[in-house]
Amino acid sequence: MSYVSGPVHVVGGGLAGLSAALALAEAGRQINLYEAGPSAGGRCRSYFDRGLGCRIDNGNHLLLSGNRAAYAYLDRIGTRHSMGGPGYALFPFHDLESGERWTVRPGAGRYPWWLLDRGRRVPGTRLRDYLGLLALRRAAAEATVASLFAAGSALYRRLIEPLAIAVLNTLPAEASGRLLAAVLAETLLLGGSACIPAFPRMGLSESFIDPAIAWLRARGGEVQFGRRIAALVMEGERVAALGTADGPVRLGPDEAVVLAVPAWVAVDLLPELDAPDTHESILNVHFRIDAERGQAGFIGLLGGGMAEWIFVKPGVLSVTISAANRFVDRPAEAIAETVWRDVRATCDLPERMPPVRVVKERRATFAATAAQHRRRPPARTRLANLVLAGDWTATGLPATIEGAIRSGQTAASLLLAA
Ligand SMILES: Cc1cc2nc3c(=O)[nH]c(=O)nc-3n(C[C@H](O)[C@H](O)[C@H](O)COP(=O)(O)OP(=O)(O)OC[C@H]3O[C@@H](n4cnc5c(N)ncnc54)[C@H](O)[C@@H]3O)c2cc1C
Protein backbone atom coordinates (compact mmCIF):
# COMPACT_ATOMS: atom_id res chain seq x y z
CA MET A 1 0.00 0.00 0.00
CA SER A 2 1.54 3.27 -1.06
CA TYR A 3 0.52 6.53 0.56
CA VAL A 4 -2.30 8.13 -1.41
CA SER A 5 -3.19 11.65 -0.38
CA GLY A 6 -5.97 12.64 -2.77
CA PRO A 7 -9.71 11.98 -2.95
CA VAL A 8 -11.03 8.58 -1.94
CA HIS A 9 -13.75 6.72 -3.86
CA VAL A 10 -15.85 4.60 -1.51
CA VAL A 11 -17.84 1.89 -3.30
CA GLY A 12 -20.81 0.77 -1.18
CA GLY A 13 -22.90 2.77 1.29
CA GLY A 14 -23.41 0.12 3.97
CA LEU A 15 -21.96 0.49 7.46
CA ALA A 16 -18.45 -0.54 6.33
CA GLY A 17 -18.33 2.04 3.54
CA LEU A 18 -19.85 4.75 5.73
CA SER A 19 -17.43 4.02 8.56
CA ALA A 20 -14.45 4.28 6.19
CA ALA A 21 -15.87 7.46 4.65
CA LEU A 22 -16.39 9.13 8.05
CA ALA A 23 -12.84 8.35 9.21
CA LEU A 24 -11.32 9.56 5.94
CA ALA A 25 -13.45 12.71 5.79
CA GLU A 26 -12.52 13.51 9.38
CA ALA A 27 -8.87 13.27 8.33
CA GLY A 28 -9.59 15.85 5.63
CA ARG A 29 -9.97 13.60 2.59
CA GLN A 30 -12.45 14.39 -0.16
CA ILE A 31 -15.00 11.53 -0.30
CA ASN A 32 -16.90 10.30 -3.35
CA LEU A 33 -19.30 7.57 -2.27
CA TYR A 34 -21.14 5.38 -4.78
CA GLU A 35 -24.15 3.36 -3.64
CA ALA A 36 -25.92 1.06 -6.11
CA GLY A 37 -29.25 1.17 -4.28
CA PRO A 38 -31.73 4.05 -4.04
CA SER A 39 -30.59 4.72 -0.47
CA ALA A 40 -27.72 3.79 1.80
CA GLY A 41 -27.54 1.23 4.60
CA GLY A 42 -27.29 -2.06 2.72
CA ARG A 43 -28.20 -4.85 5.13
CA CYS A 44 -28.90 -2.38 7.94
CA ARG A 45 -31.60 0.01 6.78
CA SER A 46 -35.18 1.24 7.24
CA TYR A 47 -37.83 1.90 4.63
CA PHE A 48 -41.51 2.68 4.27
CA ASP A 49 -43.56 -0.48 3.76
CA ARG A 50 -46.71 0.32 1.81
CA GLY A 51 -48.55 -2.84 2.86
CA LEU A 52 -48.04 -2.09 6.55
CA GLY A 53 -48.37 1.68 6.11
CA CYS A 54 -45.33 2.42 8.27
CA ARG A 55 -41.54 2.41 8.30
CA ILE A 56 -39.80 -0.83 9.22
CA ASP A 57 -36.22 -2.03 9.47
CA ASN A 58 -35.04 -4.76 7.09
CA GLY A 59 -34.43 -6.70 10.29
CA ASN A 60 -34.08 -6.23 14.03
CA HIS A 61 -30.53 -5.29 14.99
CA LEU A 62 -29.26 -5.50 18.55
CA LEU A 63 -26.16 -3.69 19.76
CA LEU A 64 -24.31 -4.44 23.01
CA SER A 65 -22.53 -1.79 25.06
CA GLY A 66 -19.24 -3.66 24.47
CA ASN A 67 -19.52 -2.80 20.76
CA ARG A 68 -17.02 0.05 21.16
CA ALA A 69 -16.53 0.90 17.50
CA ALA A 70 -20.28 1.03 16.90
CA TYR A 71 -20.79 3.45 19.78
CA ALA A 72 -17.83 5.58 18.64
CA TYR A 73 -19.48 5.74 15.20
CA LEU A 74 -22.79 6.83 16.76
CA ASP A 75 -20.94 9.45 18.82
CA ARG A 76 -19.24 10.81 15.71
CA ILE A 77 -22.57 11.35 13.93
CA GLY A 78 -24.31 12.43 17.16
CA THR A 79 -26.95 9.69 17.44
CA ARG A 80 -26.03 7.70 20.57
CA HIS A 81 -29.17 9.13 22.20
CA SER A 82 -31.33 7.55 19.47
CA MET A 83 -30.64 4.07 20.88
CA GLY A 84 -33.14 2.67 23.36
CA GLY A 85 -33.21 -0.35 25.64
CA PRO A 86 -33.37 -1.31 29.29
CA GLY A 87 -30.20 0.63 30.23
CA TYR A 88 -28.63 -2.34 32.03
CA ALA A 89 -27.77 -5.93 31.17
CA LEU A 90 -31.01 -7.88 31.00
CA PHE A 91 -32.06 -10.77 28.76
CA PRO A 92 -35.65 -11.99 29.21
CA PHE A 93 -36.60 -15.45 27.93
CA HIS A 94 -39.77 -17.49 27.63
CA ASP A 95 -39.68 -21.25 27.07
CA LEU A 96 -42.89 -22.03 25.21
CA GLU A 97 -42.50 -25.77 25.80
CA SER A 98 -42.23 -25.68 29.58
CA GLY A 99 -44.00 -22.36 30.10
CA GLU A 100 -41.09 -21.04 32.20
CA ARG A 101 -40.06 -17.39 32.00
CA TRP A 102 -36.77 -16.03 33.33
CA THR A 103 -34.43 -13.09 32.95
CA VAL A 104 -30.65 -13.40 32.84
CA ARG A 105 -29.26 -10.34 34.64
CA PRO A 106 -25.46 -10.16 34.60
CA GLY A 107 -24.04 -7.82 37.24
CA ALA A 108 -22.25 -4.69 36.04
CA GLY A 109 -18.77 -5.60 37.36
CA ARG A 110 -16.09 -7.61 35.66
CA TYR A 111 -16.16 -10.39 38.27
CA PRO A 112 -19.29 -12.50 37.77
CA TRP A 113 -20.57 -12.32 41.39
CA TRP A 114 -24.08 -12.31 39.94
CA LEU A 115 -23.67 -16.02 39.16
CA LEU A 116 -23.88 -16.67 42.93
CA ASP A 117 -27.45 -15.42 42.81
CA ARG A 118 -29.64 -18.24 41.50
CA GLY A 119 -32.37 -15.76 40.56
CA ARG A 120 -30.12 -13.95 38.11
CA ARG A 121 -28.75 -16.93 36.21
CA VAL A 122 -30.41 -19.37 33.84
CA PRO A 123 -32.82 -21.66 35.75
CA GLY A 124 -31.56 -25.21 36.21
CA THR A 125 -27.87 -24.24 35.89
CA ARG A 126 -25.10 -24.69 38.45
CA LEU A 127 -22.31 -22.29 39.08
CA ARG A 128 -19.71 -24.64 37.62
CA ASP A 129 -21.61 -24.93 34.31
CA TYR A 130 -20.49 -21.38 33.54
CA LEU A 131 -16.81 -22.39 33.64
CA GLY A 132 -17.49 -23.83 30.17
CA LEU A 133 -17.69 -20.26 28.91
CA LEU A 134 -14.05 -19.74 29.86
CA ALA A 135 -13.11 -22.90 27.91
CA LEU A 136 -14.43 -21.16 24.79
CA ARG A 137 -11.31 -19.00 24.88
CA ARG A 138 -9.14 -22.05 24.28
CA ALA A 139 -11.33 -23.43 21.49
CA ALA A 140 -9.38 -25.07 18.66
CA ALA A 141 -9.64 -23.38 15.28
CA GLU A 142 -11.94 -26.09 13.91
CA ALA A 143 -14.10 -26.54 17.04
CA THR A 144 -17.82 -25.92 16.57
CA VAL A 145 -19.89 -24.22 19.26
CA ALA A 146 -21.89 -27.43 19.81
CA SER A 147 -18.73 -29.48 20.38
CA LEU A 148 -17.68 -27.24 23.29
CA PHE A 149 -20.75 -27.69 25.52
CA ALA A 150 -22.80 -30.59 26.89
CA ALA A 151 -25.73 -30.61 24.46
CA GLY A 152 -28.46 -31.52 26.95
CA SER A 153 -27.39 -29.07 29.66
CA ALA A 154 -29.70 -26.26 30.71
CA LEU A 155 -26.97 -23.68 30.11
CA TYR A 156 -26.51 -24.85 26.55
CA ARG A 157 -30.18 -25.10 25.63
CA ARG A 158 -31.32 -21.99 27.45
CA LEU A 159 -28.45 -19.57 26.83
CA ILE A 160 -25.57 -20.72 24.62
CA GLU A 161 -27.67 -22.09 21.77
CA PRO A 162 -30.00 -19.08 21.36
CA LEU A 163 -27.09 -16.68 21.87
CA ALA A 164 -24.88 -18.44 19.32
CA ILE A 165 -27.62 -18.57 16.70
CA ALA A 166 -28.36 -14.86 17.16
CA VAL A 167 -24.73 -13.70 17.20
CA LEU A 168 -23.30 -16.02 14.54
CA ASN A 169 -26.39 -16.53 12.36
CA THR A 170 -25.29 -20.16 12.02
CA LEU A 171 -26.46 -23.32 13.76
CA PRO A 172 -24.15 -24.31 16.65
CA ALA A 173 -23.37 -27.72 15.08
CA GLU A 174 -21.56 -25.83 12.30
CA ALA A 175 -20.67 -22.46 13.85
CA SER A 176 -17.10 -21.62 14.85
CA GLY A 177 -16.45 -21.66 18.62
CA ARG A 178 -13.68 -19.12 18.13
CA LEU A 179 -16.03 -16.58 16.52
CA LEU A 180 -18.45 -16.90 19.42
CA ALA A 181 -15.50 -16.55 21.83
CA ALA A 182 -14.41 -13.35 20.04
CA VAL A 183 -17.81 -11.75 20.67
CA LEU A 184 -18.15 -12.96 24.26
CA ALA A 185 -14.62 -11.75 25.12
CA GLU A 186 -15.74 -8.18 24.36
CA THR A 187 -19.19 -8.45 25.94
CA LEU A 188 -20.46 -11.05 28.44
CA LEU A 189 -17.01 -12.00 29.75
CA LEU A 190 -16.29 -8.35 30.58
CA GLY A 191 -19.36 -8.23 32.81
CA GLY A 192 -22.79 -6.67 32.59
CA SER A 193 -21.58 -3.17 31.77
CA ALA A 194 -20.31 -4.53 28.42
CA CYS A 195 -23.50 -6.35 27.48
CA ILE A 196 -26.27 -3.80 27.89
CA PRO A 197 -28.58 -4.43 24.94
CA ALA A 198 -29.75 -1.52 22.79
CA PHE A 199 -31.67 -1.01 19.57
CA PRO A 200 -32.80 2.07 17.63
CA ARG A 201 -35.86 3.76 19.11
CA MET A 202 -37.03 4.82 15.64
CA GLY A 203 -35.19 2.88 12.97
CA LEU A 204 -31.81 1.70 11.74
CA SER A 205 -31.56 4.41 9.11
CA GLU A 206 -32.45 7.15 11.61
CA SER A 207 -29.70 5.98 13.99
CA PHE A 208 -26.92 4.70 11.73
CA ILE A 209 -27.37 5.74 8.14
CA ASP A 210 -29.12 9.04 7.33
CA PRO A 211 -27.16 11.12 9.90
CA ALA A 212 -23.90 9.64 8.55
CA ILE A 213 -24.81 10.71 5.01
CA ALA A 214 -25.72 14.22 6.28
CA TRP A 215 -22.42 14.36 8.24
CA LEU A 216 -20.44 13.47 5.12
CA ARG A 217 -22.28 15.93 2.90
CA ALA A 218 -21.78 18.70 5.47
CA ARG A 219 -18.03 18.10 5.10
CA GLY A 220 -18.09 18.30 1.33
CA GLY A 221 -18.46 14.58 0.66
CA GLU A 222 -20.23 13.65 -2.55
CA VAL A 223 -22.74 10.83 -2.13
CA GLN A 224 -24.44 9.31 -5.16
CA PHE A 225 -27.33 6.84 -4.97
CA GLY A 226 -28.33 4.55 -7.81
CA ARG A 227 -24.68 4.55 -8.93
CA ARG A 228 -23.44 0.96 -9.37
CA ILE A 229 -19.75 0.37 -9.95
CA ALA A 230 -19.69 -2.36 -12.60
CA ALA A 231 -15.93 -2.79 -13.07
CA LEU A 232 -12.53 -1.89 -11.69
CA VAL A 233 -10.21 -0.88 -14.53
CA MET A 234 -6.62 -1.82 -13.66
CA GLU A 235 -3.39 -0.38 -14.94
CA GLY A 236 -0.41 -2.30 -13.63
CA GLU A 237 -0.74 -2.65 -9.86
CA ARG A 238 -3.36 0.04 -9.33
CA VAL A 239 -6.99 0.89 -10.08
CA ALA A 240 -7.06 3.49 -12.84
CA ALA A 241 -10.84 3.90 -13.25
CA LEU A 242 -14.22 2.76 -11.96
CA GLY A 243 -16.56 1.45 -14.64
CA THR A 244 -20.17 2.74 -14.46
CA ALA A 245 -23.17 2.65 -16.79
CA ASP A 246 -22.45 6.33 -17.60
CA GLY A 247 -18.83 5.70 -18.53
CA PRO A 248 -15.61 5.44 -16.52
CA VAL A 249 -14.72 7.53 -13.48
CA ARG A 250 -10.96 8.07 -13.93
CA LEU A 251 -8.71 8.15 -10.88
CA GLY A 252 -5.80 10.56 -10.55
CA PRO A 253 -2.40 9.20 -9.42
CA ASP A 254 -3.07 10.24 -5.78
CA GLU A 255 -6.61 8.79 -5.60
CA ALA A 256 -7.67 5.58 -3.87
CA VAL A 257 -10.64 3.21 -3.63
CA VAL A 258 -12.33 1.57 -0.64
CA LEU A 259 -14.27 -1.43 -1.95
CA ALA A 260 -17.05 -1.86 0.65
CA VAL A 261 -19.51 -4.08 -1.20
CA PRO A 262 -20.82 -7.52 -0.12
CA ALA A 263 -18.43 -10.47 -0.62
CA TRP A 264 -20.19 -11.79 -3.72
CA VAL A 265 -19.97 -8.40 -5.47
CA ALA A 266 -16.32 -7.95 -4.45
CA VAL A 267 -15.45 -11.31 -6.03
CA ASP A 268 -17.17 -10.26 -9.27
CA LEU A 269 -15.19 -7.02 -9.38
CA LEU A 270 -11.92 -8.62 -8.26
CA PRO A 271 -11.98 -12.28 -9.42
CA GLU A 272 -8.59 -13.07 -7.83
CA LEU A 273 -10.13 -12.52 -4.37
CA ASP A 274 -10.76 -15.38 -1.91
CA ALA A 275 -13.83 -14.52 0.15
CA PRO A 276 -16.61 -16.31 2.05
CA ASP A 277 -18.94 -17.97 -0.44
CA THR A 278 -21.56 -19.61 1.77
CA HIS A 279 -24.25 -17.49 3.37
CA GLU A 280 -27.06 -17.82 5.90
CA SER A 281 -30.49 -16.21 5.76
CA ILE A 282 -32.33 -14.20 8.41
CA LEU A 283 -36.11 -13.94 8.45
CA ASN A 284 -37.90 -10.98 9.96
CA VAL A 285 -41.65 -11.01 10.36
CA HIS A 286 -43.17 -7.58 11.03
CA PHE A 287 -46.70 -7.31 12.43
CA ARG A 288 -48.58 -3.99 12.50
CA ILE A 289 -49.98 -3.62 16.03
CA ASP A 290 -51.75 -0.80 17.88
CA ALA A 291 -49.27 1.95 18.65
CA GLU A 292 -50.27 1.94 22.33
CA ARG A 293 -49.96 -1.82 22.72
CA GLY A 294 -46.84 -3.28 24.30
CA GLN A 295 -43.92 -1.51 25.89
CA ALA A 296 -40.80 -1.21 23.74
CA GLY A 297 -38.54 -4.14 24.51
CA PHE A 298 -37.41 -7.58 23.43
CA ILE A 299 -37.65 -11.20 24.57
CA GLY A 300 -36.01 -14.46 23.51
CA LEU A 301 -38.28 -17.45 22.79
CA LEU A 302 -37.36 -21.10 23.11
CA GLY A 303 -39.30 -24.16 22.03
CA GLY A 304 -41.66 -22.37 19.63
CA GLY A 305 -42.49 -23.29 16.05
CA MET A 306 -40.03 -20.78 14.60
CA ALA A 307 -39.83 -17.41 16.41
CA GLU A 308 -36.57 -16.68 18.24
CA TRP A 309 -36.52 -13.01 19.29
CA ILE A 310 -39.45 -10.62 19.53
CA PHE A 311 -38.86 -6.86 19.39
CA VAL A 312 -41.70 -4.47 20.18
CA LYS A 313 -41.76 -0.83 19.12
CA PRO A 314 -44.74 1.53 19.03
CA GLY A 315 -46.96 0.20 16.22
CA VAL A 316 -44.75 -2.71 15.10
CA LEU A 317 -43.91 -6.08 16.60
CA SER A 318 -41.02 -7.74 14.74
CA VAL A 319 -39.78 -11.28 15.08
CA THR A 320 -36.31 -12.49 14.09
CA ILE A 321 -35.38 -16.01 13.01
CA SER A 322 -31.66 -16.49 12.40
CA ALA A 323 -29.70 -19.27 10.67
CA ALA A 324 -32.85 -19.43 8.57
CA ASN A 325 -31.68 -21.36 5.50
CA ARG A 326 -33.74 -24.18 7.08
CA PHE A 327 -36.97 -22.14 6.68
CA VAL A 328 -36.40 -19.54 3.98
CA ASP A 329 -38.03 -21.40 1.08
CA ARG A 330 -41.35 -21.80 2.87
CA PRO A 331 -44.14 -19.52 1.62
CA ALA A 332 -44.37 -16.18 3.44
CA GLU A 333 -47.96 -16.87 4.57
CA ALA A 334 -46.97 -20.16 6.24
CA ILE A 335 -44.04 -18.48 7.99
CA ALA A 336 -46.26 -15.64 9.22
CA GLU A 337 -48.87 -18.04 10.61
CA THR A 338 -46.33 -20.13 12.53
CA VAL A 339 -44.64 -17.03 13.92
CA TRP A 340 -47.96 -15.42 14.92
CA ARG A 341 -48.84 -18.58 16.90
CA ASP A 342 -45.51 -18.26 18.74
CA VAL A 343 -46.06 -14.55 19.38
CA ARG A 344 -49.55 -15.12 20.78
CA ALA A 345 -48.18 -17.78 23.10
CA THR A 346 -46.08 -15.15 24.83
CA CYS A 347 -47.83 -11.78 24.29
CA ASP A 348 -51.43 -10.92 25.00
CA LEU A 349 -52.65 -10.32 21.44
CA PRO A 350 -55.86 -11.08 19.51
CA GLU A 351 -56.13 -14.38 17.60
CA ARG A 352 -56.63 -12.68 14.28
CA MET A 353 -53.31 -11.97 12.59
CA PRO A 354 -52.77 -8.25 11.86
CA PRO A 355 -51.20 -6.96 8.61
CA VAL A 356 -47.83 -8.64 8.24
CA ARG A 357 -44.65 -8.39 6.15
CA VAL A 358 -42.17 -11.25 5.91
CA VAL A 359 -38.68 -10.02 4.96
CA LYS A 360 -36.33 -12.74 3.74
CA GLU A 361 -32.69 -11.65 3.74
CA ARG A 362 -31.26 -14.64 1.91
CA ARG A 363 -27.60 -13.65 2.16
CA ALA A 364 -27.82 -11.88 5.51
CA THR A 365 -24.31 -12.88 6.64
CA PHE A 366 -21.57 -15.30 5.65
CA ALA A 367 -21.97 -18.66 7.40
CA ALA A 368 -19.83 -18.31 10.53
CA THR A 369 -18.05 -21.66 10.13
CA ALA A 370 -14.32 -22.23 10.59
CA ALA A 371 -13.99 -22.95 6.85
CA GLN A 372 -15.69 -19.68 5.83
CA HIS A 373 -13.73 -17.74 8.46
CA ARG A 374 -10.49 -18.92 6.83
CA ARG A 375 -11.60 -17.43 3.50
CA ARG A 376 -11.84 -13.87 4.86
CA PRO A 377 -9.26 -11.59 3.24
CA PRO A 378 -7.40 -8.74 4.96
CA ALA A 379 -8.21 -5.13 4.05
CA ARG A 380 -4.93 -4.68 2.22
CA THR A 381 -4.80 -5.94 -1.38
CA ARG A 382 -1.93 -6.30 -3.86
CA LEU A 383 -3.24 -3.15 -5.59
CA ALA A 384 -1.49 0.02 -4.45
CA ASN A 385 -4.61 2.16 -4.20
CA LEU A 386 -7.38 -0.33 -3.31
CA VAL A 387 -8.43 -1.52 0.16
CA LEU A 388 -11.33 -3.75 1.19
CA ALA A 389 -14.00 -3.21 3.83
CA GLY A 390 -17.07 -5.23 4.79
CA ASP A 391 -18.30 -7.47 7.59
CA TRP A 392 -16.90 -10.44 5.63
CA THR A 393 -13.28 -9.24 5.65
CA ALA A 394 -10.83 -10.49 8.30
CA THR A 395 -12.13 -8.52 11.29
CA GLY A 396 -11.88 -11.44 13.74
CA LEU A 397 -15.60 -10.96 14.51
CA PRO A 398 -18.67 -12.54 12.93
CA ALA A 399 -20.71 -10.47 10.45
CA THR A 400 -22.05 -7.77 12.74
CA ILE A 401 -22.49 -4.01 12.95
CA GLU A 402 -19.34 -3.89 15.08
CA GLY A 403 -17.35 -5.93 12.55
CA ALA A 404 -18.56 -3.87 9.57
CA ILE A 405 -17.70 -0.58 11.30
CA ARG A 406 -14.28 -1.81 12.37
CA SER A 407 -13.55 -3.03 8.85
CA GLY A 408 -14.20 0.49 7.54
CA GLN A 409 -11.89 1.96 10.14
CA THR A 410 -9.14 -0.51 9.22
CA ALA A 411 -9.48 0.36 5.52
CA ALA A 412 -9.31 4.08 6.33
CA SER A 413 -6.26 3.63 8.59
CA LEU A 414 -4.39 1.83 5.82
CA LEU A 415 -5.03 4.70 3.42
CA LEU A 416 -4.12 7.31 6.02
CA ALA A 417 -0.92 5.59 7.17
CA ALA A 418 2.15 7.00 5.48
C1 LIG B 1 -31.75 -9.17 8.95
C2 LIG B 1 -30.41 -8.85 9.54
C3 LIG B 1 -30.28 -8.75 10.92
C4 LIG B 1 -29.04 -8.44 11.49
N1 LIG B 1 -28.94 -8.30 12.84
C5 LIG B 1 -27.78 -7.85 13.38
C6 LIG B 1 -27.71 -7.57 14.78
O1 LIG B 1 -28.66 -7.76 15.52
N2 LIG B 1 -26.53 -7.09 15.28
C7 LIG B 1 -25.45 -6.87 14.48
O2 LIG B 1 -24.43 -6.41 14.98
N3 LIG B 1 -25.49 -7.15 13.14
C8 LIG B 1 -26.63 -7.62 12.58
N4 LIG B 1 -26.69 -7.88 11.23
C9 LIG B 1 -25.46 -7.76 10.41
C10 LIG B 1 -25.23 -6.33 9.91
O3 LIG B 1 -26.38 -5.76 9.38
C11 LIG B 1 -24.16 -6.39 8.80
O4 LIG B 1 -23.01 -7.03 9.32
C12 LIG B 1 -23.75 -5.02 8.27
O5 LIG B 1 -24.87 -4.21 7.99
C13 LIG B 1 -22.92 -5.22 6.99
O6 LIG B 1 -22.47 -3.97 6.51
P1 LIG B 1 -21.52 -3.90 5.23
O7 LIG B 1 -21.29 -2.48 4.95
O8 LIG B 1 -20.36 -4.80 5.45
O9 LIG B 1 -22.33 -4.58 4.04
P2 LIG B 1 -23.71 -4.08 3.29
O10 LIG B 1 -24.67 -3.58 4.29
O11 LIG B 1 -24.13 -5.24 2.45
O12 LIG B 1 -23.25 -2.88 2.39
C14 LIG B 1 -22.76 -3.01 1.09
C15 LIG B 1 -23.36 -1.89 0.23
O13 LIG B 1 -22.78 -1.95 -1.07
C16 LIG B 1 -23.77 -1.65 -2.01
N5 LIG B 1 -23.33 -2.19 -3.32
C17 LIG B 1 -23.35 -3.49 -3.73
N6 LIG B 1 -22.81 -3.57 -4.96
C18 LIG B 1 -22.44 -2.33 -5.33
C19 LIG B 1 -21.82 -1.80 -6.50
N7 LIG B 1 -21.45 -2.60 -7.51
N8 LIG B 1 -21.60 -0.45 -6.56
C20 LIG B 1 -21.95 0.36 -5.52
N9 LIG B 1 -22.56 -0.11 -4.40
C21 LIG B 1 -22.78 -1.44 -4.29
C22 LIG B 1 -25.00 -2.35 -1.44
O14 LIG B 1 -26.19 -1.82 -2.03
C23 LIG B 1 -24.87 -2.03 0.03
O15 LIG B 1 -25.50 -0.82 0.38
C24 LIG B 1 -27.91 -8.25 10.64
C25 LIG B 1 -28.04 -8.37 9.25
C26 LIG B 1 -29.26 -8.67 8.71
C27 LIG B 1 -29.40 -8.78 7.21
The ligand as a Gaussian input file, in Angstrom:
#p B3LYP/6-31G(d) Opt

LIG

0 1
 C      -31.751000      -9.174000       8.948000
 C      -30.415000      -8.854000       9.543000
 C      -30.283000      -8.750000      10.920000
 C      -29.037000      -8.440000      11.490000
 N      -28.935000      -8.299000      12.837000
 C      -27.784000      -7.850000      13.383000
 C      -27.711000      -7.572000      14.776000
 O      -28.664000      -7.755000      15.523000
 N      -26.533000      -7.086000      15.275000
 C      -25.448000      -6.874000      14.481000
 O      -24.425000      -6.409000      14.982000
 N      -25.488000      -7.146000      13.140000
 C      -26.628000      -7.625000      12.580000
 N      -26.689000      -7.877000      11.230000
 C      -25.462000      -7.758000      10.405000
 C      -25.226000      -6.328000       9.911000
 O      -26.384000      -5.765000       9.377000
 C      -24.164000      -6.392000       8.803000
 O      -23.014000      -7.026000       9.320000
 C      -23.754000      -5.019000       8.274000
 O      -24.866000      -4.215000       7.994000
 C      -22.923000      -5.220000       6.995000
 O      -22.474000      -3.972000       6.506000
 P      -21.520000      -3.902000       5.234000
 O      -21.286000      -2.480000       4.950000
 O      -20.355000      -4.799000       5.455000
 O      -22.332000      -4.576000       4.036000
 P      -23.707000      -4.080000       3.286000
 O      -24.667000      -3.582000       4.294000
 O      -24.135000      -5.237000       2.445000
 O      -23.248000      -2.877000       2.394000
 C      -22.759000      -3.005000       1.094000
 C      -23.359000      -1.895000       0.229000
 O      -22.776000      -1.953000      -1.068000
 C      -23.772000      -1.653000      -2.014000
 N      -23.331000      -2.187000      -3.316000
 C      -23.351000      -3.487000      -3.726000
 N      -22.812000      -3.572000      -4.958000
 C      -22.444000      -2.332000      -5.334000
 C      -21.816000      -1.802000      -6.495000
 N      -21.454000      -2.595000      -7.509000
 N      -21.596000      -0.454000      -6.563000
 C      -21.954000       0.359000      -5.520000
 N      -22.556000      -0.111000      -4.396000
 C      -22.785000      -1.437000      -4.292000
 C      -25.003000      -2.346000      -1.445000
 O      -26.189000      -1.820000      -2.033000
 C      -24.866000      -2.029000       0.027000
 O      -25.497000      -0.818000       0.382000
 C      -27.911000      -8.247000      10.641000
 C      -28.042000      -8.367000       9.250000
 C      -29.264000      -8.671000       8.711000
 C      -29.404000      -8.783000       7.210000

